[in-house]
Amino acid sequence: MDRKAMEEQVIKSYQQDEKMMILIFGQWCINNDLDPEQLYSEAYPNQLKNQALVEAMELTVPKKESEEIPDHTVLHVLQLFGNDDLAFIVQREIDKREA
């Protein structure tokens, strides 16, 4: 595999992983009766609508059909991708629930 092909494969893999992270976040929100678009806009108020989030929401399932997504899992994947502001908002929602 030449360098260009390898770089393209790395980018493609990263993009797929990023989509999975967004899907995990979206499904976690649904499972916890939260609006993912609202939480995202709180974390990133200056950004326009996130198209990847919109697309991921089309892949989510109703809460009753979903497996549980542990809080630590969603926090971990958000932080892996540098979404610290969003992880902060998610943690705030976890803290509200536990209060």
N, C-alpha and C positions, 0 to 999 in steps of 0.2 A: 504494500500500500504506500503510495507516495505521500509526501508531506501535505499537499493540498487536500487529498482525499481524507487523510487522517484528521486534519483540522475540521473539515466539514462534518465528519462523523462525531467528533467531540462536540461541536456546536449543536448538531441534531440531538445528540444524547442529552445535552444540557437543557435544550428546549423541551424535550419530552419530560424530563424530570421536573422542570419548572411547571409544566402543565399539571403534572401529578400533584405537586405542592399546592397549586391553586385549587384543584379538585378536593384535596383533603381539607383545606381551609373551608371551602364552600359547603362541603358535606357536614363538617363539624358544626358550622353555623346552623344549618338546617336541623341537625340533631339536637341542638341546644336552643332552638326557637329564636335564633338571632338572624338579622338581615346582613348577609355578607357584604353587600354593596354599601350599606350604611357604615359598617365597621371599617371597610376599606377607605371610604371617603373621610372618616375621622382620622385615620392614620396618615393619609396622604391628601389633605384638603386642596392642594394646588394642582392635583392631577385630574385630567379628564377621565371620563368613564373608562374603566379597564376592560378592553375587549376580551382579553383572555379570561377574565372572571365571568363575563357574560357568557362566553362559550362553555366554560366549566359548569356554570349553573344549569345548562341544558343537559348535563350528564349526571346531575345529582338525582337522588331518589328520595321519596318521602321518608320522613323520620322512622316510621314503623317498618320500612323495608331495608333500612341501613343497619350495618353492623356498627357497634360502638367505636368511636374514634377517641382514644384517651387524650386528655388535655395535654399531657406531656408530649404526645406524638405531634399534635398540630403546632405546639410551640417549637419543638425541635426542627421540624421541616421549615417553618418560617424563618428561624434563625439561620439555618443552613444556607438559605438563599439571600441572607442579608436583609430580610424584612423585619428588622428590629422594631420599627415603629408599629407595625401591624401586630407583632408579637406582644408588644406592650398593651395594645388595646385588647387583645385576646386575654391576656393575663388579668386585666381589669375586669373583664366579664366573668372570668373564673372566680375572682375574688368576690364579686357581687353575689354570685350563686352560692358561695360557701359561707357568706356572712349571715 
